[in-house]
Amino acid sequence: MKPVLPPPVRRISVGGAPTVAEPAAGGPAAAEAPATGPAGSIAARSSAQSPVAAAVERMRIESVWLAYGERWVVRDVTLPVRQGEVLALIGASGSGKTTLLRALNRLTEVTASASRAGRITLDGEEIGDMEATDLRRRVSMVFQQPNPFPMSIFENVAYALREERSSDRSWLRARRRDLRPQVIDALRRAGLYEEVADDLNHPALRLSGGQQQRLCIARALAAGPEVLLLDEPCSALDPISTATIEQLIVSLRESVAIVIVTHNLQQAFRVADHVAFMHLGELVEYGSSEQVFDRPLKQRTRDYISGAFG
């Protein structure tokens, strides 16, 4: 049997860089560009979108390749992840979106055959040189299916607080009244507190699906992350819960960098400031939401957005 060799470590130099599309400047050309976005035009953007302060880069994905065994599933991707923006990863199933997302806090390492080349940095530091649990406190992930712990609403959030400060034994024994302000703050940031304030001892598993997902977001926020990763967070939810979480995502982008994987083009159009379209592991196009949806530069992007494949 042919021996399986690992991919090159950290960096791979290849010819050509991904197309980086900057937001189009206003003017006659922009005004005449056809509106091809999923909602019809830029005017259809969610009213929840509002200007924020200048974005600050928190993570950088630089010439990243990801493989399972000998099969490369992400090929030479370069992207910034900025606080003050929502970055949406879109593309058909199997395009490498979730694998790339999971690599941002090293969850791909759970799979023994996984390997990476290229650099992923958090505030300039290579994440491979960081202790994994510390990285995952700073880069938190919320999964497709809500996964609250089988305990009360309060204890779900308090658990994250205790874990964040696990090296401090006094925090492990902290009383509810000491943790209550931080628990309430996390629930407020996740847009859930007003709905559950009367009974924080209510079992988390008895909440609705949308409430459970917001509780998971509150639990992630309790650790004070710099980056929040969302893997199809609304795919199992009803339209009303989806709208609530979309508004939450937009409101959180000022305080934390957000990366969301979604198959829902309308959702990406509503919540994202920048969009990265991936196909067969490659980054095909990256740019502002308005540019990618209304004036895509690549034919593959136009085909995907128009529904020709996917």
C-alpha positions in Angstrom: 0.0 0.0 0.0 1.2 3.4 -0.9 2.3 5.3 2.3 0.1 8.3 3.2 2.2 11.4 3.5 1.1 14.5 5.4 0.7 17.8 3.5 3.3 20.5 3.8 3.4 22.3 7.1 2.0 25.8 7.5 2.6 27.5 4.1 2.1 26.5 0.5 3.1 28.9 -2.3 0.9 28.5 -5.3 0.4 30.7 -8.4 -2.5 33.1 -8.3 -4.4 34.6 -5.4 -8.2 34.5 -4.7 -10.2 37.3 -6.3 -10.8 40.0 -3.6 -13.6 42.3 -4.7 -13.7 45.6 -2.9 -17.1 47.4 -2.5 -18.0 49.2 -5.7 -17.7 53.0 -5.5 -20.8 55.0 -6.2 -21.2 56.4 -9.7 -22.9 55.8 -13.0 -21.4 52.4 -13.4 -22.6 51.3 -10.0 -26.0 52.8 -10.6 -26.5 50.9 -13.9 -25.3 47.6 -12.5 -28.1 44.9 -12.7 -29.6 43.8 -9.4 -29.0 40.0 -9.3 -29.1 39.5 -5.5 -31.5 37.0 -3.8 -33.6 39.8 -2.5 -33.6 41.7 -5.8 -31.6 44.8 -5.0 -29.4 46.6 -2.4 -32.6 48.4 -1.2 -33.9 45.0 0.0 -31.2 44.8 2.6 -32.4 44.3 6.2 -33.3 47.5 8.0 -31.4 46.0 11.0 -28.1 46.7 9.2 -26.7 50.0 10.5 -23.2 51.5 10.2 -20.7 50.6 12.9 -17.3 51.9 13.8 -14.3 51.1 11.6 -13.8 47.3 11.5 -10.8 45.8 13.3 -9.1 42.6 12.0 -9.1 39.9 14.7 -8.2 36.8 12.6 -6.5 36.3 9.3 -6.8 33.2 7.1 -3.7 33.2 4.9 -3.0 30.7 2.1 -4.8 28.0 4.1 -5.2 24.4 2.8 -7.1 21.8 4.8 -7.1 18.0 4.2 -8.6 14.8 5.5 -6.1 12.2 4.7 -4.9 12.7 1.2 -8.0 14.6 0.1 -7.7 18.4 0.1 -11.1 19.9 1.0 -10.0 23.6 1.3 -7.5 25.0 -1.2 -5.4 28.2 -0.8 -8.0 30.4 1.0 -7.1 33.9 2.2 -9.6 35.9 4.2 -9.8 38.5 6.9 -12.1 38.2 9.9 -13.0 41.6 11.4 -14.8 42.8 14.5 -17.5 45.2 13.3 -18.5 43.0 10.4 -20.3 39.8 9.8 -18.6 37.5 7.3 -20.8 34.9 5.6 -19.4 31.8 4.0 -21.7 30.6 1.2 -21.5 27.8 -1.3 -23.0 24.4 -2.2 -22.7 21.4 0.1 -19.2 20.0 0.0 -17.5 23.3 -0.8 -15.4 23.4 2.4 -17.3 26.1 4.3 -17.8 24.2 7.6 -14.3 22.6 7.4 -12.8 26.1 7.1 -15.1 27.4 10.0 -14.1 24.6 12.3 -10.4 25.2 11.5 -10.7 28.7 13.0 -10.7 27.2 16.6 -9.0 24.0 15.7 -12.0 21.7 15.9 -10.8 20.0 12.7 -8.1 18.5 14.9 -10.7 16.2 16.5 -10.5 14.2 13.3 -7.2 12.2 13.4 -6.6 12.4 9.6 -7.0 16.2 9.4 -4.1 18.4 8.5 -3.5 22.0 7.6 -1.1 24.1 5.6 -0.9 27.9 5.7 -1.5 30.3 8.6 -4.5 31.2 10.7 -3.8 34.0 13.2 -5.7 35.5 16.1 -4.6 39.0 16.9 -1.4 38.2 15.0 -0.6 35.0 16.8 -0.6 31.6 15.0 -3.5 29.6 16.5 -1.4 26.4 16.2 0.9 27.8 18.8 -1.9 28.5 21.3 -3.3 26.2 23.9 -6.5 24.7 22.4 -8.9 25.4 25.3 -7.7 29.0 25.6 -8.2 29.4 21.8 -11.7 28.0 22.0 -12.6 30.4 24.8 -11.5 33.3 22.6 -13.0 31.8 19.4 -16.4 30.3 20.4 -18.6 28.2 18.2 -22.4 27.7 18.0 -23.5 24.6 16.1 -26.3 23.9 13.7 -28.5 22.0 16.2 -29.0 23.8 19.6 -27.1 21.8 22.3 -28.0 23.2 25.7 -26.8 21.2 28.7 -29.4 19.2 30.7 -29.5 21.8 33.5 -31.2 25.1 34.2 -31.0 28.2 32.1 -28.9 29.8 34.8 -26.5 26.9 35.1 -25.9 26.7 31.4 -24.5 30.1 31.3 -22.8 29.8 34.8 -21.0 26.7 33.5 -19.3 28.7 30.8 -18.3 31.3 33.4 -16.8 28.7 35.7 -15.0 27.0 32.9 -13.5 30.3 31.7 -12.0 30.8 35.1 -11.3 27.2 36.0 -7.8 27.9 37.2 -9.3 30.0 40.0 -10.8 27.6 42.5 -12.9 30.3 44.1 -14.8 30.6 40.8 -15.5 26.9 40.7 -17.2 27.3 44.1 -18.8 30.7 43.3 -22.3 31.2 44.6 -25.2 32.0 42.3 -25.5 35.6 43.6 -21.8 36.2 42.6 -22.4 34.8 39.1 -25.8 36.4 38.5 -24.7 39.7 37.0 -22.5 38.0 34.4 -25.2 35.4 33.6 -27.8 38.2 33.1 -25.5 40.2 31.0 -24.8 37.2 28.7 -28.6 36.5 28.4 -29.3 40.1 27.6 -26.6 40.2 24.9 -28.2 37.1 23.4 -31.6 38.7 23.4 -33.1 36.1 25.7 -33.2 37.6 29.2 -36.6 39.3 28.9 -38.2 36.0 28.0 -36.8 34.0 30.8 -36.2 36.5 33.6 -39.0 35.2 35.7 -37.5 31.7 36.0 -33.8 31.2 35.4 -34.2 27.8 37.1 -36.4 26.7 34.2 -34.9 23.5 32.5 -33.0 24.6 29.4 -34.3 21.6 27.4 -37.9 22.8 27.8 -37.2 26.0 26.0 -38.3 26.4 22.4 -35.8 25.7 19.6 -35.1 29.3 19.0 -34.7 30.0 22.7 -32.3 27.1 23.0 -30.2 28.4 20.2 -30.0 31.9 21.8 -29.1 30.2 25.1 -26.2 28.5 23.4 -25.2 31.9 22.0 -25.4 33.4 25.5 -23.3 30.5 26.8 -20.7 31.2 24.1 -20.7 35.0 24.9 -20.3 34.4 28.6 -16.7 33.4 28.0 -16.0 36.8 26.5 -14.9 35.6 23.0 -13.3 37.8 20.4 -14.7 35.8 17.5 -18.0 34.0 17.3 -18.4 31.2 14.8 -21.9 30.2 13.7 -22.5 27.0 11.7 -26.0 27.2 10.1 -27.4 28.5 13.4 -31.0 28.9 12.0 -31.3 25.8 9.8 -33.5 24.0 12.4 -35.6 27.0 13.4 -38.9 28.5 12.3 -39.0 31.8 10.5 -39.9 33.9 13.6 -37.0 32.4 15.6 -34.7 32.8 12.5 -35.6 36.6 12.3 -34.8 37.0 16.0 -31.4 35.4 15.7 -30.6 37.3 12.5 -31.3 40.6 14.4 -29.1 39.4 17.2 -26.2 38.6 14.8 -26.3 42.1 13.4 -26.4 43.7 16.8 -23.5 41.6 18.1 -21.0 42.5 15.3 -19.9 45.7 17.1 -18.5 43.7 20.0 -17.3 40.5 18.5 -16.2 39.3 15.0 -18.7 37.0 13.5 -18.3 34.3 10.9 -21.5 32.5 9.8 -21.8 29.5 7.4 -25.2 29.5 5.7 -26.9 27.8 2.7 -29.6 30.4 2.9 -28.6 33.1 0.4 -31.4 35.4 1.6 -30.0 35.1 5.1 -26.5 35.9 4.0 -27.8 38.9 2.1 -29.7 40.2 5.2 -27.0 39.8 7.8 -23.6 39.8 6.2 -21.3 42.8 5.6 -18.9 40.7 3.6 -19.4 37.4 1.7 -17.0 34.7 0.7 -18.3 32.3 -2.0 -16.6 28.9 -2.0 -16.9 26.1 -4.5 -15.1 22.7 -4.4 -12.8 23.9 -1.7 -11.7 27.1 -3.5 -12.5 30.7 -2.6 -14.1 31.9 -5.8 -15.1 35.4 -4.8 -14.9 37.7 -1.7 -16.4 41.1 -1.4 -19.1 43.2 0.3 -22.5 41.7 0.4 -23.9 44.2 -2.0 -21.2 43.6 -4.5 -21.2 39.8 -4.4 -25.0 39.6 -4.7 -25.7 42.5 -7.0 -22.6 42.7 -9.1 -20.7 39.4 -8.9 -17.4 39.4 -10.8 -17.1 35.6 -11.5 -19.4 33.5 -13.7 -19.5 30.7 -11.1 -20.7 33.2 -8.5 -23.4 34.5 -10.9 -24.5 30.9 -11.6 -24.7 30.0 -7.9 -26.6 33.1 -6.9 -29.0 32.7 -9.8 -29.7 29.0 -8.8 -28.0 27.4 -11.7 -26.4 24.9 -9.3 -26.2 24.3 -5.6 
